Amino acid sequence: MASVGQITRQISALEISSKQNTTRTTTTATTTTTQHKKNASQTNVTKLLSKYAAPNPFPTSSSLQKAASSQSIASKTQQEASRPPSPTRPAPVKQHTIDIGKYDGGFEIENETRGAKITGQAAEDLALDSSVAAYLPTREWHLTDFDIGRPLGKGKFGRVYMVRTKTEPHYILALKCLYKSEIVQSRVEKQIRREIEIQQNLRHPHVLRLYGYFHDEKRIFLMLEFAGKGELYRQLTKYGSFTEKRSSRYIDQMADALGYLHAKHVIHRDIKPENLLLGINGELKIADFGWSVHAPGSRRKTLCGTLDYLPPEMVEGREHSEKVDHWALGVLTYEFICGAPPFEDLSGYNATYKRIARVDLKIPAKVSPEARDVITRLLQYDPEKRIPLSEVRKHPWIVKYRSKGHSTAGIS
């Protein structure tokens, strides 16, 4: 069986072809955990499950040439086309020797007893197919286009499997299944559509890629990027907390990714360790867009997200903007270093709400002055007083631990 490092090299130039263009692609899945279960104010729709490595999102010029002569999976954006290739990245390697594991027949077995056909407007709304997308359509995909391997996990609406494309050069993805009837029963049709529409258009090394999607009578299938080290939350549970060096590098990458999202008028609204993945080199990936919203007007009033990460304006029912993600970044910084959210109160929801509303922040003495400054400047009651993400990335605590190469380097 190939090592994880070999898998990384082998899928480093993953590319997917559309009806008109050829593009690169990578693969990922995520891993869920039941340890240290948190109280959430909503159901997580996209628990992406993984064990293996995500390739580098930017292919070499040689890999682009090779992909142009083979059948591939999606379309290259203008931004990616203008990005210069790196001479240090390896050329693609055929993947037919990679063991994707034994398929247990789960998709077929489950489909016999689970879900039901839907009709009417709901059927139209959930007839999701990236091959007919208005923006950068992919080629047409079907379940029979993949060799299916080991199961990677189960979610609320279906399963996730490790798969390999049958066409050369046999790229590896994580294929997630969602049952339409269960989506309708949970009344999250709009949320699912919004999640897919947002995620399919995002291109950033710290944002999980969605490469394509297709459907049949009862199911929707998502073709996902493949992250190497699973959920960040599993690491946090394992170690209890992170060093300030590790925390600083994660926050640097988060600020970079959130800045990208906000520039595209996307507010995530559910930043927390469970929704963050790690690539093979420890690079961070924002994975769950179930509560994201594309909000050019910048003002929303919907209460969502996870309680421990909600800002005062959402707790108090006021309008909110992208600054909710700044607050969540402050909570994340605190939890990385201290091992628990800053406003968590075990006596119940109401006590936590009250602590958030009055910004009852108590930072342990072990936290360095530099980290303390980042936390307090992000956790401001007034959203407009929260430190800009660009300033977070320039903060001495971030610069101090940033790797010499670039901020997206792996975490050690």
N, C-alpha and C positions, 0 to 999 in steps of 0.2 A: 504493500500500500504506500502511496506517495506521502511524503511528509507535508506538514502544513506549509513549510517554506516552499516546497516544490509546487504545491497547489497555488500559492501566491504568484509564483513566477509564471505558471502555466496559464493563469487566467488574467494576467496583467494587461492584456490588450483586448479584452472581451468586446466584441462589436456585433451589433445587431442590424440587419438590413431592413429598410422600409421599402415601400413600393417604388420610390424614386431615388432615395438616397441611401448611403451606407454610413453607419455610425458605430462608435465604440460602445460597449456595454460592460458592466461588471455584475457580480452577483452577490446577494446577501440574504441571510435570514437572521432572526433574532432568537434569544433564548428567554423564556419566562422562568420565574422562580416563585415559590410559595413561601419562602422564608421571610421573616420580619415583615409580615403583611401589613400594609398601611390602610387606613380608612380613606376611601376615595368618595368624592361627591358625584361620581358618574361611573359608568361602565367603560372600561378601556376597549375600544373597538379594534385597535390594531396592535395586538401583541405579536410582534414578529420574532421568529424563533431561529437561532443559529448556533453552529458549532465551528464553522470554518472561516477562511480568510476572504476578505474583499480585495480585489485587485486594485492597483493604482488607477484612479479615474481618468488619468490623462495618458493616452497611448503614445508610443513612439511613431516616428514617420514610417519606419519599416513595417510596424504593425498595421498602420492605416493602409499601406500599399497591399499588404497580404489580405486584409479584410475586404478590400475592394474587389479582389478576384474570387472571393468565396461568398456563399450565402451567409448573411448575417442578420441581426435582429432589430434595430431602431434607427433614428435619424440623428445626425450630428448637428448641434445648434451652431448658429453663426459665432457665438462666443467661443465655443470649443474649437471651431475651425480656425479661429484667429490665434489660438493659444500655441506658442512655439513648442515643438517636441523637445523632449529632454534626451540628450545623447547617452545618459547613464541608465536609462530604463531598458530592460531586456526585451528581445523580440519574442513574439508569441510562440508557445509550444503546444503541439497537439495534445489533447487531453484524454485520448481514448483509454489510457492506462489508469486513470484516476478511478478509484473505487467509490461509487456513490452509495454503496450499501444495497441491501436486499429489500425489494419492495414487498410490503405486506398486503397489497391489494386494497388498502384503506379507502382510496377514492371510490372504487367501484362498490365495495361492501357497504360503506356508509351511505352511498347514493341510493341504495335499494330501499333503505328504511328511513332516511332522513330527508327533510325538506319536502316541498310540494311545488307544483307548477303554479305560477301566478299569472294573472291576466289583467287586462285593462291598462290604466295609466301607470300603475306600479311596474308592470312588465316592460312598458316602454322606457320608464325612467331607469330601470336596471339592466337594460340591454346594452351593456358597456363593452365597447370593442375599440381598441386603440388603432385598428387598421382603418377605421372610418373617422378618426378624430380630425377635427378641422385644422389642428396645429400639429405638424410633424407626424403624420400617420405612420404606423409601422406596417410590416407585412401582416397578412392574416394568420392568426395562430389558432391551434386546436390542441386539445389534450394529447392527441395521438402524435403530436410533433415532438414529444419528449420521452426519453427513457426515465422512468421514475425510480428513485432510490429509497433510501431510508427516511422514515418519518422524523421530522424535526420538532414537532410539537403540535398541540391542539389549541385553538382559540375559541372564542365564544361562538363564532359563526362557521367554523370549519377547521380544516387541518392545514399544516404546512409540510411540504416534502422537498427533499433535495432532488433536483432533476438535472438532466443533461439534454441538450438539443440533439436530435437525431442527425441533423445536417452538420456537415463539416463547418468549423473545426470542433464541434461538440462542446459548446460552452455550458458552464454549470450555473444554475440559478436556484433560488428558493421559490417554489410555487405555492402560493397561498390560495386556499379555497374559501369562498363565502357563500352561504346558502341564501338565496334571494328571499324565500318565504320567511326565514327567521329575521332577516333584515327588516322586512315589512312588519312583522309582528312586533319588533322592538321599536318601530317607528323611527328608524334612523336612515331612511333612504337618502334624504338630502345630505346627511352627514357623510355617508359613504361616498356619494357622488362628489361632494366638495373635497373630501380627503384625496380622492383619486385625481381630480382635476388640478388640485394644488400641487400634489407631489410629482405628477408626471412632467411638470414644467420646471422643476427645480434642478439646478446643476451646480453643485458645490461639494468640495471634498469632505465636508463635515455634515452633509445632509444626505440621508438615505435615498438612493435612486429607485424609482419605479420605471422599469423599462418598457412595459407593455401590459395589456390586459385583454381578456376575452371572456366569453360567456357561453353557456349552453342553456337548456330549458330551465334548469333548477339552480345553476351555480354561476358565480363570477370567479375568475382566476386572475391573480395578480402575480406578475413576473418581477421579483424583487432582487435588489442587490444583495450580495452575500457577505455579511460582516463576520470577521474571524473569531472574535473573543466574546461574542454574545452581549448580554446586558451589562451595562456598567453597574447596575444595582447589585448584581451577583458579586462583583468585586468589592463593593462597599460593604455588603453583608459579610463577606469572607474576612475582610480586614478590620471591620468596625468603623474605621475612618482612614483618610489618606494623609500622607505627608503634605506639608505646604508646597513642596516642589511639585508633586504630582497634581495637587489641587489647582495650583496656579496655571499649569499647562492645560489642564482641562478647561478652566475658565477662559483662558486665552482663545482656545478653539471654539468654545461656546459663543463668546462675544463676536468672533469672526463670522460664525454661521448665522447668528441672530441678526447681525448687521446686514448680511446678505438678504435674509428673509424680509427684514423691514424695508430695505430698499425696493423690494418688489411688492410692498404693501401687504405682506403676509405676517399676521400675528399668530404665534404658535399657541399660546394660552394654556399649555399643559406641560411645561418644562418640569421634569423631575427625573431622578436616576433611572426609574423603570423604563423611561421612554428614550434612553440614550444607549447606543451600541458602541462597541469597540472593534476596530479593524485589527488585522493581524499584527500590525506594528503599534497597537495601542491608540491609534487615532480615533477620535470621537466622531460619532454620527448621530444626528438627530433623527429619530425613527418614526415617531407616532404623530400623525397629523389629524387625528380624529376630531380634535377640538380647534384646529386651525381655522382661520378665516381670512379671506382676501378682502381687505377693507380699505379701499382708496380714500374713503372719508375719514378714516382713522378713529372714529368714535363708535363704540359698541356698548350694549347694556346687558348682554346675556351673561348669566352666572354659570360658569363652567370651570373646568380644571379640577385639581386636587386640593382639598382643604388646606393642607399645610403650606401650599405654595400660592394661595390666593392673596392678592394685595388688598389693602384697605378699601380702595375704591370699588372693588368687586364685592367684598364682604358687606359693604354699606349700600350696595345697590346703585352706585353712581355709574356714570358713563366711564368707559375705559378706552385706552389706546394701546399702542405697541409698548408703552412703558410698563405694562403688566409683565412683560418678558424681562425687563430690567430688574423688577422686584424679584421675580423667580430666580434670576441669576444670583442675586444676593442670598436668597434662601439656599440655593445650591452650594454656593461658596461656603456658607456656614456649615451645612450638612456634611460636605466633603471633609472638612477639618475636624468638626466636633462629633460627627457620627449620628446626629439627629437634627431634624428641622428646628429652627430657633423658637418658633411659637407653639410647638407641640405641647398640648396639655392633656395628660392622660385622664383627667376627670371628665372629659367630654367635648363635644363639638362647640357648645356655647362658650366654654372657657377659652378654647383656641380662637374662636371668632373675636372675643373680647381682647385677647392679647395682640392679635393682628391689628385690630382697629386702633389700639392705642400705641402700636409699635413697641410693645413691651419686650425690648431686646436686651438680653443678658449674655455678653460674650465672655467665655472662660478666659482665665489669665494665661492659659497656654497659647492662645492665639497671638501671633506676632503683631506689633503695631501696624505694619504695612497691610497685612491681611485684614485686620480690624478696620482699617480705613476704607478698604474696598467694600467690605460688608456694610458698614454704616452709611456709606455714600450711595449704595444701591438700595438699601432698605429705608427709604425716605417716605414719609406719609404723603407728601405732595409729589405726585408723579413727575412734575416738571423739574423738581430738584434732584431727581435721580441722575447719577453720573452717566453721560452718554457712553455708548458702547465703544466708540472710537477712543474715548479717554480711558476706559477700562484697559484697553490693549496697550496704552502708553503708561499705565500706572507702574511705579517702581516695583511693586510686588509681582507684577506680570513680567516685566522686563528682566528682573533679577533671575528668574528661572527659565526664561525662554531659551530654547536650544540655539546653538550658534547658526545652524542652517536656516531653520524657519520654524514658526510656531506650530506647524502641523506635524512635527516630528513625533515619533512614538514616545510613549510615557514609560519611564523606567522607575 
